[in-house]
Amino acid sequence: MKRHHLSDGASANTARTNGYDLIARYDPRTAAWLSAIFPGFGHLLINHNVRGVFFTLSEVFVNTFAHVNESMVYTFCGQFERAAEELNPNWAIGYAVIYLFSMMDSYRLAIDQNRLIDRGVRGINRIAPAYVRSQEFIYSNEKNPWVGVAFSCLLPGLGQFYVQRYWLAIYGVFWSWVYGTLSGFNTALIRLLLGDMEGAARLDPHWLLFMPSLVGGAAHHTFVCCLRQNRLFRTEQRLYLCREYQRANIRLARYRGQ
């Protein structure tokens, strides 16, 4: 039996209870860069979700005790002495270790995953277009990447719902509300809409600095997943047409008058 190979590197798809997923090639530099933006995001990109969740939680926990974000704010304002006083050196060392290891580990895992695909995991015979589970009906279809990005910018996690990565979506929405609430962003937005400029300026810089990384990481993840799933969807259609119609004996029916 002839084996088909995917030209774009997406080798197979699996639909677990957490949503639609696939095996694909990823640029190790992109994974490392996302880990530099927020430790753990590079692992989530390449589908190492357990490590990704561990590193994201470690980032929030250690950063909070090390006061890294507060020191960054004082540094940006030119108050270098105040920044040095704010930073806790004991926790800062642990933060640096987590930060650097997350970048290195996501880079290494992306390379290993690409090698695994090149060694033969990419050979497939069929891609199932839909799965029925007790939790969800999971299916393959084409998606607009920019629509997913818009959802992620509106509220991080909604884009993951769009690409059917459900548990990651719930994780993203949870932290969106945590950061928005603890930073005072949600309250400040309401006050801004009501014209209370002074009240809208009352924000907690520590929790607020997490939000740009969360929005950017969620948007990038959604965009990449849309592209990968669209390629897999088109590949599944090509395989289906080849399997069902390429060698089929098709006869044209004659009308009775002929």
Phi and psi in degrees as GROMACS dihedral restraints (atoms count N, CA, C in turn):
[ dihedral_restraints ]
;  ai    aj    ak    al  type     phi  dphi    fc
    3     4     5     6     1   -73.3    20    10
    4     5     6     7     1   135.9    20    10
    6     7     8     9     1  -102.3    20    10
    7     8     9    10     1   136.8    20    10
    9    10    11    12     1   -98.2    20    10
   10    11    12    13     1   147.7    20    10
   12    13    14    15     1  -124.6    20    10
   13    14    15    16     1   145.8    20    10
   15    16    17    18     1   -90.0    20    10
   16    17    18    19     1   124.8    20    10
   18    19    20    21     1   -72.7    20    10
   19    20    21    22     1   -22.9    20    10
   21    22    23    24     1   -92.4    20    10
   22    23    24    25     1     1.4    20    10
   24    25    26    27     1    94.4    20    10
   25    26    27    28     1   -13.3    20    10
   27    28    29    30     1   -77.5    20    10
   28    29    30    31     1   117.8    20    10
   30    31    32    33     1  -101.2    20    10
   31    32    33    34     1   -32.4    20    10
   33    34    35    36     1  -163.0    20    10
   34    35    36    37     1   160.2    20    10
   36    37    38    39     1  -124.6    20    10
   37    38    39    40     1   146.2    20    10
   39    40    41    42     1  -130.5    20    10
   40    41    42    43     1   136.5    20    10
   42    43    44    45     1  -113.4    20    10
   43    44    45    46     1   101.3    20    10
   45    46    47    48     1   -95.1    20    10
   46    47    48    49     1  -172.8    20    10
   48    49    50    51     1   -70.4    20    10
   49    50    51    52     1   -14.2    20    10
   51    52    53    54     1   -93.8    20    10
   52    53    54    55     1     5.7    20    10
   54    55    56    57     1   120.9    20    10
   55    56    57    58     1  -168.8    20    10
   57    58    59    60     1   -82.4    20    10
   58    59    60    61     1   131.5    20    10
   60    61    62    63     1  -143.7    20    10
   61    62    63    64     1   165.3    20    10
   63    64    65    66     1  -155.4    20    10
   64    65    66    67     1   159.6    20    10
   66    67    68    69     1   -97.0    20    10
   67    68    69    70     1   129.1    20    10
   69    70    71    72     1  -152.4    20    10
   70    71    72    73     1   165.0    20    10
   72    73    74    75     1   -82.5    20    10
   73    74    75    76     1   143.0    20    10
   75    76    77    78     1  -135.0    20    10
   76    77    78    79     1   148.4    20    10
   78    79    80    81     1   -75.0    20    10
   79    80    81    82     1   119.1    20    10
   81    82    83    84     1   -59.9    20    10
   82    83    84    85     1   -32.1    20    10
   84    85    86    87     1   -66.2    20    10
   85    86    87    88     1   -35.5    20    10
   87    88    89    90     1   -66.9    20    10
   88    89    90    91     1   -41.5    20    10
   90    91    92    93     1   -62.1    20    10
   91    92    93    94     1   -42.1    20    10
   93    94    95    96     1   -66.5    20    10
   94    95    96    97     1   -38.6    20    10
   96    97    98    99     1   -66.5    20    10
   97    98    99   100     1   -40.1    20    10
   99   100   101   102     1   -65.6    20    10
  100   101   102   103     1   -35.7    20    10
  102   103   104   105     1   -67.3    20    10
  103   104   105   106     1   -29.7    20    10
  105   106   107   108     1   -70.9    20    10
  106   107   108   109     1   -34.6    20    10
  108   109   110   111     1   -67.7    20    10
  109   110   111   112     1   -45.2    20    10
  111   112   113   114     1  -155.7    20    10
  112   113   114   115     1   112.7    20    10
  114   115   116   117     1   -52.4    20    10
  115   116   117   118     1   128.5    20    10
  117   118   119   120     1   107.7    20    10
  118   119   120   121     1   -25.2    20    10
  120   121   122   123     1   -66.8    20    10
  121   122   123   124     1   -34.4    20    10
  123   124   125   126     1   -64.4    20    10
  124   125   126   127     1   -37.0    20    10
  126   127   128   129     1   -69.9    20    10
  127   128   129   130     1   -38.0    20    10
  129   130   131   132     1   -65.8    20    10
  130   131   132   133     1   -33.4    20    10
  132   133   134   135     1   -63.2    20    10
  133   134   135   136     1   -41.9    20    10
  135   136   137   138     1   -95.3    20    10
  136   137   138   139     1    18.0    20    10
  138   139   140   141     1    71.2    20    10
  139   140   141   142     1    24.3    20    10
  141   142   143   144     1   -97.0    20    10
  142   143   144   145     1    76.1    20    10
  144   145   146   147     1   -70.9    20    10
  145   146   147   148     1   -36.1    20    10
  147   148   149   150     1   -63.9    20    10
  148   149   150   151     1   -47.0    20    10
  150   151   152   153     1   -65.6    20    10
  151   152   153   154     1   -38.6    20    10
  153   154   155   156     1   -60.9    20    10
  154   155   156   157     1   -45.4    20    10
  156   157   158   159     1   -64.6    20    10
  157   158   159   160     1   -40.3    20    10
  159   160   161   162     1   -60.8    20    10
  160   161   162   163     1   -46.2    20    10
  162   163   164   165     1   -70.7    20    10
  163   164   165   166     1   -35.1    20    10
  165   166   167   168     1   -66.6    20    10
  166   167   168   169     1   -41.1    20    10
  168   169   170   171     1   -66.1    20    10
  169   170   171   172     1   -38.3    20    10
  171   172   173   174     1   -64.4    20    10
  172   173   174   175     1   -39.2    20    10
  174   175   176   177     1   -59.9    20    10
  175   176   177   178     1   -47.0    20    10
  177   178   179   180     1   -66.9    20    10
  178   179   180   181     1   -44.7    20    10
  180   181   182   183     1   -65.6    20    10
  181   182   183   184     1   -52.4    20    10
  183   184   185   186     1   -71.3    20    10
  184   185   186   187     1   -37.9    20    10
  186   187   188   189     1   -60.6    20    10
  187   188   189   190     1   -38.8    20    10
  189   190   191   192     1   -63.0    20    10
  190   191   192   193     1   -42.6    20    10
  192   193   194   195     1   -80.2    20    10
  193   194   195   196     1   -26.3    20    10
  195   196   197   198     1   -84.3    20    10
  196   197   198   199     1   -15.3    20    10
  198   199   200   201     1    59.1    20    10
  199   200   201   202     1    41.4    20    10
  201   202   203   204     1   -67.6    20    10
  202   203   204   205     1   -44.9    20    10
  204   205   206   207     1   -63.8    20    10
  205   206   207   208     1   -40.5    20    10
  207   208   209   210     1   -63.5    20    10
  208   209   210   211     1   -40.1    20    10
  210   211   212   213     1   -65.0    20    10
  211   212   213   214     1   -35.9    20    10
  213   214   215   216     1   -63.6    20    10
  214   215   216   217     1   -41.3    20    10
  216   217   218   219     1   -62.7    20    10
  217   218   219   220     1   -45.7    20    10
  219   220   221   222     1   -64.6    20    10
  220   221   222   223     1   -34.8    20    10
  222   223   224   225     1   -66.0    20    10
  223   224   225   226     1   -43.6    20    10
  225   226   227   228     1   -62.3    20    10
  226   227   228   229     1   -30.3    20    10
  228   229   230   231     1   -86.0    20    10
  229   230   231   232     1    -0.6    20    10
  231   232   233   234     1    84.2    20    10
  232   233   234   235     1     7.1    20    10
  234   235   236   237     1   -94.8    20    10
  235   236   237   238     1    76.6    20    10
  237   238   239   240     1   -71.1    20    10
  238   239   240   241     1   -36.6    20    10
  240   241   242   243     1   -66.5    20    10
  241   242   243   244     1   -41.5    20    10
  243   244   245   246     1   -65.0    20    10
  244   245   246   247     1   -36.7    20    10
  246   247   248   249     1   -64.2    20    10
  247   248   249   250     1   -41.2    20    10
  249   250   251   252     1   -67.2    20    10
  250   251   252   253     1   -36.1    20    10
  252   253   254   255     1   -70.5    20    10
  253   254   255   256     1   -34.3    20    10
  255   256   257   258     1   -72.7    20    10
  256   257   258   259     1   -32.5    20    10
  258   259   260   261     1   -73.7    20    10
  259   260   261   262     1   131.4    20    10
  261   262   263   264     1   -91.3    20    10
  262   263   264   265     1   111.1    20    10
  264   265   266   267     1   -65.7    20    10
  265   266   267   268     1   -31.8    20    10
  267   268   269   270     1   -64.3    20    10
  268   269   270   271     1   -46.9    20    10
  270   271   272   273     1   -77.0    20    10
  271   272   273   274     1   -28.1    20    10
  273   274   275   276     1   -64.7    20    10
  274   275   276   277     1   -34.8    20    10
  276   277   278   279     1   -64.6    20    10
  277   278   279   280     1   -44.5    20    10
  279   280   281   282     1   -62.9    20    10
  280   281   282   283     1   -36.8    20    10
  282   283   284   285     1   -64.7    20    10
  283   284   285   286     1   -41.6    20    10
  285   286   287   288     1   -63.8    20    10
  286   287   288   289     1   -39.0    20    10
  288   289   290   291     1   -64.2    20    10
  289   290   291   292     1   -47.1    20    10
  291   292   293   294     1   -62.7    20    10
  292   293   294   295     1   -42.0    20    10
  294   295   296   297     1   -62.0    20    10
  295   296   297   298     1   -50.7    20    10
  297   298   299   300     1   -70.6    20    10
  298   299   300   301     1   -40.5    20    10
  300   301   302   303     1   -66.2    20    10
  301   302   303   304     1   -36.8    20    10
  303   304   305   306     1   -62.4    20    10
  304   305   306   307     1   -41.9    20    10
  306   307   308   309     1   -63.6    20    10
  307   308   309   310     1   -48.0    20    10
  309   310   311   312     1   -64.5    20    10
  310   311   312   313     1   -42.1    20    10
  312   313   314   315     1   -69.2    20    10
  313   314   315   316     1   -41.4    20    10
  315   316   317   318     1   -66.0    20    10
  316   317   318   319     1   -37.1    20    10
  318   319   320   321     1   -63.7    20    10
  319   320   321   322     1   -44.7    20    10
  321   322   323   324     1   -66.3    20    10
  322   323   324   325     1   -42.5    20    10
  324   325   326   327     1   -66.4    20    10
  325   326   327   328     1   -36.1    20    10
  327   328   329   330     1   -63.9    20    10
  328   329   330   331     1   -40.6    20    10
  330   331   332   333     1   -65.4    20    10
  331   332   333   334     1   -45.2    20    10
  333   334   335   336     1   -62.5    20    10
  334   335   336   337     1   -39.2    20    10
  336   337   338   339     1   -67.4    20    10
  337   338   339   340     1   -38.7    20    10
  339   340   341   342     1   -64.7    20    10
  340   341   342   343     1   -39.9    20    10
  342   343   344   345     1   -64.8    20    10
  343   344   345   346     1   -38.6    20    10
  345   346   347   348     1   -62.5    20    10
  346   347   348   349     1   -40.3    20    10
  348   349   350   351     1   -66.2    20    10
  349   350   351   352     1   -41.3    20    10
  351   352   353   354     1   -67.2    20    10
  352   353   354   355     1   -23.9    20    10
  354   355   356   357     1   -82.4    20    10
  355   356   357   358     1    -1.8    20    10
  357   358   359   360     1   131.7    20    10
  358   359   360   361     1    -4.8    20    10
  360   361   362   363     1   -66.5    20    10
  361   362   363   364     1   -20.3    20    10
  363   364   365   366     1   -72.0    20    10
  364   365   366   367     1   -14.9    20    10
  366   367   368   369     1   -72.0    20    10
  367   368   369   370     1   124.9    20    10
  369   370   371   372     1  -138.6    20    10
  370   371   372   373     1   162.4    20    10
  372   373   374   375     1  -113.9    20    10
  373   374   375   376     1   -28.9    20    10
  375   376   377   378     1  -157.3    20    10
  376   377   378   379     1   143.0    20    10
  378   379   380   381     1  -116.2    20    10
  379   380   381   382     1   120.7    20    10
  381   382   383   384     1   -72.0    20    10
  382   383   384   385     1   126.0    20    10
  384   385   386   387     1   -78.8    20    10
  385   386   387   388     1   -15.4    20    10
  387   388   389   390     1  -155.1    20    10
  388   389   390   391     1   151.5    20    10
  390   391   392   393     1  -134.1    20    10
  391   392   393   394     1   142.2    20    10
  393   394   395   396     1  -113.2    20    10
  394   395   396   397     1   118.5    20    10
  396   397   398   399     1  -122.5    20    10
  397   398   399   400     1   164.5    20    10
  399   400   401   402     1   -66.6    20    10
  400   401   402   403     1   -27.8    20    10
  402   403   404   405     1   -85.3    20    10
  403   404   405   406     1   -42.2    20    10
  405   406   407   408     1  -147.2    20    10
  406   407   408   409     1   160.4    20    10
  408   409   410   411     1  -101.0    20    10
  409   410   411   412     1   110.3    20    10
  411   412   413   414     1  -105.7    20    10
  412   413   414   415     1   129.1    20    10
  414   415   416   417     1  -144.6    20    10
  415   416   417   418     1   162.9    20    10
  417   418   419   420     1  -101.5    20    10
  418   419   420   421     1   129.8    20    10
  420   421   422   423     1  -156.3    20    10
  421   422   423   424     1   167.1    20    10
  423   424   425   426     1   -79.7    20    10
  424   425   426   427     1   141.5    20    10
  426   427   428   429     1  -129.4    20    10
  427   428   429   430     1   153.3    20    10
  429   430   431   432     1   -89.5    20    10
  430   431   432   433     1   113.7    20    10
  432   433   434   435     1   -59.1    20    10
  433   434   435   436     1   -35.3    20    10
  435   436   437   438     1   -73.3    20    10
  436   437   438   439     1   -27.6    20    10
  438   439   440   441     1   -65.9    20    10
  439   440   441   442     1   -42.4    20    10
  441   442   443   444     1   -62.3    20    10
  442   443   444   445     1   -39.8    20    10
  444   445   446   447     1   -63.0    20    10
  445   446   447   448     1   -41.7    20    10
  447   448   449   450     1   -61.9    20    10
  448   449   450   451     1   -41.2    20    10
  450   451   452   453     1   -61.6    20    10
  451   452   453   454     1   -43.0    20    10
  453   454   455   456     1   -66.8    20    10
  454   455   456   457     1   -35.0    20    10
  456   457   458   459     1   -71.7    20    10
  457   458   459   460     1   -33.5    20    10
  459   460   461   462     1   -66.1    20    10
  460   461   462   463     1   -46.7    20    10
  462   463   464   465     1  -158.9    20    10
  463   464   465   466     1   111.2    20    10
  465   466   467   468     1   -53.5    20    10
  466   467   468   469     1   129.6    20    10
  468   469   470   471     1   115.6    20    10
  469   470   471   472     1   -31.0    20    10
  471   472   473   474     1   -68.6    20    10
  472   473   474   475     1   -33.7    20    10
  474   475   476   477     1   -64.2    20    10
  475   476   477   478     1   -34.9    20    10
  477   478   479   480     1   -69.2    20    10
  478   479   480   481     1   -32.6    20    10
  480   481   482   483     1   -62.9    20    10
  481   482   483   484     1   -38.0    20    10
  483   484   485   486     1   -63.6    20    10
  484   485   486   487     1   -37.4    20    10
  486   487   488   489     1   -95.2    20    10
  487   488   489   490     1    12.3    20    10
  489   490   491   492     1    62.5    20    10
  490   491   492   493     1    42.6    20    10
  492   493   494   495     1  -111.0    20    10
  493   494   495   496     1    81.4    20    10
  495   496   497   498     1   -71.5    20    10
  496   497   498   499     1   -49.0    20    10
  498   499   500   501     1   -67.0    20    10
  499   500   501   502     1   -35.1    20    10
  501   502   503   504     1   -66.7    20    10
  502   503   504   505     1   -33.9    20    10
  504   505   506   507     1   -64.5    20    10
  505   506   507   508     1   -45.2    20    10
  507   508   509   510     1   -62.5    20    10
  508   509   510   511     1   -39.5    20    10
  510   511   512   513     1   -62.4    20    10
  511   512   513   514     1   -42.9    20    10
  513   514   515   516     1   -67.4    20    10
  514   515   516   517     1   -42.6    20    10
  516   517   518   519     1   -64.5    20    10
  517   518   519   520     1   -39.2    20    10
  519   520   521   522     1   -58.7    20    10
  520   521   522   523     1   -50.5    20    10
  522   523   524   525     1   -71.2    20    10
  523   524   525   526     1   -25.3    20    10
  525   526   527   528     1   -62.4    20    10
  526   527   528   529     1   -44.3    20    10
  528   529   530   531     1   -71.4    20    10
  529   530   531   532     1   -35.8    20    10
  531   532   533   534     1   -62.7    20    10
  532   533   534   535     1   -50.7    20    10
  534   535   536   537     1   -64.9    20    10
  535   536   537   538     1   -41.3    20    10
  537   538   539   540     1   -65.2    20    10
  538   539   540   541     1   -34.5    20    10
  540   541   542   543     1   -78.6    20    10
  541   542   543   544     1   -49.2    20    10
  543   544   545   546     1   -69.4    20    10
  544   545   546   547     1   -29.3    20    10
  546   547   548   549     1   -80.9    20    10
  547   548   549   550     1   -14.4    20    10
  549   550   551   552     1    81.3    20    10
  550   551   552   553     1    11.1    20    10
  552   553   554   555     1   -66.9    20    10
  553   554   555   556     1   -41.9    20    10
  555   556   557   558     1   -61.9    20    10
  556   557   558   559     1   -44.3    20    10
  558   559   560   561     1   -67.3    20    10
  559   560   561   562     1   -40.9    20    10
  561   562   563   564     1   -63.3    20    10
  562   563   564   565     1   -36.1    20    10
  564   565   566   567     1   -64.7    20    10
  565   566   567   568     1   -41.7    20    10
  567   568   569   570     1   -64.6    20    10
  568   569   570   571     1   -43.1    20    10
  570   571   572   573     1   -66.2    20    10
  571   572   573   574     1   -34.2    20    10
  573   574   575   576     1   -65.3    20    10
  574   575   576   577     1   -41.0    20    10
  576   577   578   579     1   -66.2    20    10
  577   578   579   580     1   -28.0    20    10
  579   580   581   582     1   -87.1    20    10
  580   581   582   583     1    -2.3    20    10
  582   583   584   585     1    88.9    20    10
  583   584   585   586     1     8.5    20    10
  585   586   587   588     1   -88.3    20    10
  586   587   588   589     1    85.6    20    10
  588   589   590   591     1   -68.5    20    10
  589   590   591   592     1   -37.6    20    10
  591   592   593   594     1   -67.3    20    10
  592   593   594   595     1   -40.9    20    10
  594   595   596   597     1   -70.0    20    10
  595   596   597   598     1   -30.5    20    10
  597   598   599   600     1   -71.3    20    10
  598   599   600   601     1   -19.6    20    10
  600   601   602   603     1   -84.1    20    10
  601   602   603   604     1    -2.6    20    10
  603   604   605   606     1   -87.1    20    10
  604   605   606   607     1    92.8    20    10
  606   607   608   609     1  -128.6    20    10
  607   608   609   610     1   149.1    20    10
  609   610   611   612     1   -90.5    20    10
  610   611   612   613     1   112.3    20    10
  612   613   614   615     1   -65.0    20    10
  613   614   615   616     1   -29.6    20    10
  615   616   617   618     1   -61.7    20    10
  616   617   618   619     1   -51.7    20    10
  618   619   620   621     1   -78.8    20    10
  619   620   621   622     1   -26.7    20    10
  621   622   623   624     1   -67.1    20    10
  622   623   624   625     1   -34.6    20    10
  624   625   626   627     1   -69.9    20    10
  625   626   627   628     1   -15.8    20    10
  627   628   629   630     1   -73.2    20    10
  628   629   630   631     1   -27.0    20    10
  630   631   632   633     1   -68.5    20    10
  631   632   633   634     1   -43.7    20    10
  633   634   635   636     1   -59.4    20    10
  634   635   636   637     1   -38.8    20    10
  636   637   638   639     1   -66.1    20    10
  637   638   639   640     1   -39.5    20    10
  639   640   641   642     1   -65.6    20    10
  640   641   642   643     1   -44.8    20    10
  642   643   644   645     1   -65.5    20    10
  643   644   645   646     1   -46.9    20    10
  645   646   647   648     1   -63.5    20    10
  646   647   648   649     1   -43.4    20    10
  648   649   650   651     1   -65.9    20    10
  649   650   651   652     1   -41.5    20    10
  651   652   653   654     1   -66.1    20    10
  652   653   654   655     1   -40.1    20    10
  654   655   656   657     1   -65.6    20    10
  655   656   657   658     1   -43.3    20    10
  657   658   659   660     1   -65.2    20    10
  658   659   660   661     1   -42.9    20    10
  660   661   662   663     1   -61.9    20    10
  661   662   663   664     1   -43.0    20    10
  663   664   665   666     1   -63.7    20    10
  664   665   666   667     1   -43.5    20    10
  666   667   668   669     1   -61.4    20    10
  667   668   669   670     1   -46.3    20    10
  669   670   671   672     1   -65.7    20    10
  670   671   672   673     1   -42.5    20    10
  672   673   674   675     1   -63.0    20    10
  673   674   675   676     1   -38.1    20    10
  675   676   677   678     1   -62.2    20    10
  676   677   678   679     1   -45.6    20    10
  678   679   680   681     1   -62.4    20    10
  679   680   681   682     1   -44.5    20    10
  681   682   683   684     1   -64.6    20    10
  682   683   684   685     1   -44.2    20    10
  684   685   686   687     1   -69.1    20    10
  685   686   687   688     1   -34.5    20    10
  687   688   689   690     1   -64.6    20    10
  688   689   690   691     1   -41.5    20    10
  690   691   692   693     1   -64.9    20    10
  691   692   693   694     1   -41.0    20    10
  693   694   695   696     1   -66.4    20    10
  694   695   696   697     1   -37.2    20    10
  696   697   698   699     1   -63.4    20    10
  697   698   699   700     1   -44.4    20    10
  699   700   701   702     1   -66.9    20    10
  700   701   702   703     1   -36.9    20    10
  702   703   704   705     1   -64.9    20    10
  703   704   705   706     1   -41.3    20    10
  705   706   707   708     1   -62.0    20    10
  706   707   708   709     1   -37.6    20    10
  708   709   710   711     1   -67.7    20    10
  709   710   711   712     1   -40.7    20    10
  711   712   713   714     1   -63.5    20    10
  712   713   714   715     1   -44.2    20    10
  714   715   716   717     1   -63.5    20    10
  715   716   717   718     1   -38.5    20    10
  717   718   719   720     1   -65.1    20    10
  718   719   720   721     1   -45.6    20    10
  720   721   722   723     1   -64.2    20    10
  721   722   723   724     1   -40.1    20    10
  723   724   725   726     1   -65.9    20    10
  724   725   726   727     1   -39.8    20    10
  726   727   728   729     1   -72.4    20    10
  727   728   729   730     1   -36.8    20    10
  729   730   731   732     1   -94.1    20    10
  730   731   732   733     1   -29.2    20    10
  732   733   734   735     1  -125.3    20    10
  733   734   735   736     1   -14.9    20    10
  735   736   737   738     1   -63.4    20    10
  736   737   738   739     1   -41.0    20    10
  738   739   740   741     1  -111.7    20    10
  739   740   741   742     1    17.9    20    10
  741   742   743   744     1   -77.6    20    10
  742   743   744   745     1   142.7    20    10
  744   745   746   747     1   -89.1    20    10
  745   746   747   748     1   101.0    20    10
  747   748   749   750     1  -101.3    20    10
  748   749   750   751     1   125.3    20    10
  750   751   752   753     1  -114.7    20    10
  751   752   753   754     1   135.8    20    10
  753   754   755   756     1   -84.8    20    10
  754   755   756   757     1   128.3    20    10
  756   757   758   759     1   -76.0    20    10
  757   758   759   760     1   140.5    20    10
  759   760   761   762     1   -94.7    20    10
  760   761   762   763     1   144.8    20    10
  762   763   764   765     1   -74.6    20    10
  763   764   765   766     1   153.5    20    10
  765   766   767   768     1   -64.6    20    10
  766   767   768   769     1   -25.8    20    10
  768   769   770   771     1   -76.6    20    10
  769   770   771   772     1   -10.7    20    10
